[in-house]
Amino acid sequence: MGCLAVVLAAMAGCSEVGQEAPGTVRDTQPLSIPPAAPESDPWYFQWAGDKVFFVATEAVHGRELWVSDGTSTGTQLVLDINPGGGSSSPNQLVLGDGGLYFRANDGLGERLWVSDGTPGGTRPLLTGSEAESLEVMAFAPAGGSLFLAVPHPYPGAGLWKSDGTPAGTVLLKSLNVAELLKEVDGTLFFLAEDWETGPALWKSDGTPEGTVPLTALSMSGPQVRDSERVGGTLFFTLQSWGDSSTRELWKSDGTPGGTVLLKVFSNVPSIPGYSLSPFEDLTAVGGTLFFVGYDETHGPHLWKSDGTGVGTVRVMPSGLPANWWFEPKFLLGVNGLVYFTAQTMESGNDPWTFSYELWRSDGTAEGTVRLTNFPGEGFDSPECVPVGWVGSRALFSTFKYSEPRSRELWASDGTVEGTVKLRAFAPDFTGAFFWMSGSSQNAFFFAGDDGVHGREPWKTDGTPEGTVMLRDIWADGP
C-alpha cells in the first residue's frame, strides 16, 4: 500500500458509493513521458537560512555536495570532496550552529565533515582530535556543539561532543548510547545505559557533570519509535525490542520529576499493508502534539496530547460514521493545522475498497475535515502524501499506481477551495520524487522529473507558475 512519506507521492479518497463530495478531483491527467534522460538525482535537501544544501550527481565530479540560493546561477557544487569522477556520496545531512554536518567519503574512507557552503569552509570535522579514529554511530547538534555517539564495544564507547576543534572534542561520559533523540533548548536527550544500571533516558548540556540520567525505563530492550519537541518539552514513544504490541507515550521537561509516562497502548497489531506503524508520526502544532494512536475499539486514529494523561485523547472526525475504519499517516504541521493522509473504509468491507484522502485537523472534531476526494478505490485511487510547506500552505503529492499512472504536486491552504494542483510530473517508479525535500518560508525544494530532463532540482513558491526547475545539473555541469 503506497510508499514512504517523502518518497513516492499520492493520496486521496472517495465518498460513499453513488455520492460525490466537495473537492472531488476530475482534472488529473497523465503526463506523456519519453524515454528516461540522464539525471542528477538530487537528494537530502536541507534548508539553512538563505541557502539550501543537497546532494546531486554530474558526469565530471560524480555525486557530491551542492548548495543553492534559489537561483539557477546560484546553484553550485560546494566541493569535489572525492576528487575527479569518484563520488563522496554525502549522507546524513544535519544542520547545526556550526554549519552543515554530514558523512562523506573522500577516497580515504567515510568520515564526518562540516560545511558553511563554501569550498574553503568545507572540511573534515575531527581531523587531529582524539575522536578521529572512533566508530561514530550517530551525531546530533545541540547547544552550539555536535554530540557524537560511539557504541559499545568499540573503543571510546560513550557520548562525546565537539566544537569542531581537536581541543574541543572530548568524551563527556563513558556509557553505552543506544539512540540520540532531539535537542530541546540546548539540551540533548538520548537513550543509554551505563555499566552498572539498566536503560534510561539521559540528557546532556555538553558538560560531564550535566550528562545525567533522568529516569530508568522498565520496558525490556526499549526502542524509540519517534520523538518530537513541543515547546520546552520532549515527547517520545517506546516499544520493546522484539515486541511491538505495547507502545508507551512519554514526555520530559528535562527534570526527573517532569519525565513521565503519559499513556500505554496495548495489543497494537502489525497492520497488513500499513506503510508506517502507529506512533511513528509525532508532530508538533503550536503547543499540541499530534500522533497516530491505536485502540482495539477504533483501530488506528488521530490522537493529540497537551502533555497530561487526561489530555491525551483521540480526535474523531465529526462527519465520519462510527463504523468506518480510519487510518491516518504522514502527519505534517503547517500554520496551526495538521495535515495527513487517511485511508478510509467501512468496517467489515473488502480491504481493497479503501480510499486515499487528504485531511486536515485543528484538534477538534468539527475542525477535522477532508480536503480532497479522488475517484477510484484501492490502487485505482491516487495515494496522497503531505511532503512539505511553503509560507502558510501545505504541499502534497499524488501518485496513481494503476494505468494510466500519474504523479502530481498539489498545495492547500486548509480549505477545499484552496486545495489546487501545481504541476504534473513523470509517473516513474524509479527513485524518489520528494525524497528529503526542504521547506522554507518562501520556497520548497525537491527532486522533480518533467519527463524530459530526468530527476533534477526543482523549487516552488506554492503557485503553478512558481513551480520551476532550478537547474539542469546533469546537462550543465558544475
Secondary structure, 3 states (H helix, E strand, C coil): CCCCCCCCCCCCCCCCCCCCCCCECCCCCCCCCCCCCCCCCCEEEEEECCEEEEEEEECCCEEEEEEECCCCCCEEEEECCCCCCCCCCCEEEEEECCEEEEEEECCCCEEEEEECCCCCCEEECCCCCCCCCCCCCEEEEECCEEEEEECCCCCCCEEEEECCCCCCCEEEECCEEEEEEEEECCEEEEEEECCCCCCEEEEECCCCCCCEEEEECCCCCEEEEEEEEECCEEEEEEEECCEEEEEEEEEECCCCCCCEEEEEECCCCCCCCCCCCCCCCCEEECCEEEEEEEECCCEEEEEEECCCCCCCEEECCCCCCCCEEEEEEEEEEECCEEEEEEEEEECCCCHHHCEEEEEEECCCCCCCEECCECCCCHHHCCEEEEEEEECCEEEEEEEECCCCCEEEEEEECCCCCCEEEEEEECCCCCCCCCCCCEEECCCEEEEEECCCCCEEEEEECCCCCCCEECCCHHHHCC
